[in-house]
Amino acid sequence: MTPYQYCANSPWDENRNPYNWRLLAKAKESDQWTTIATVTNDDRLPGGYDRPSPLKYQDRVEYPLDVTGKTWQYFRLGILNTRNSLIPNYVGWLELAEFDFGKN
């Protein structure tokens, strides 16, 4: 597939959302992984029923790719940390409801 963006959605508690991550891809199994997107200090993924629209928990967020126009077969999402890693004694939780290459 030849993606140009990706979408993500995270439910419930925004502190469990991914905060820093990399999306990697490769065309063949024997290829090296290539980073095609990097997100740092993300504040776009919504969370929780109490969030005001347009940032309700069910909303998907579109993210651009840093590398486009190439065809990939394998993908890897490397979540480096979550928002809760910034909160003392609140680590280890992750929620990611959806991840796809479709349009919002």
C-alpha angles and dihedrals in degrees: 000000000000108000125190098181141000134218131217137184129191123190135208117359114034089205088072093055121114109264105181123020147149129218113211131189143179134188098218132026091244094053125100117254115263122204106234098171137018125190121191126189094351117200097166102084108092127215141184136035091260096063113114119243132292086039101054120147094257095055117109120219123216119221126191123232121238090214117044138166095048128110118235134182103185128049134187127189111207111194107197096187144334132235090260090063085076092058116080114244092006107098138126101049123119132173124183115160101181139013123174145138095240131111122269 
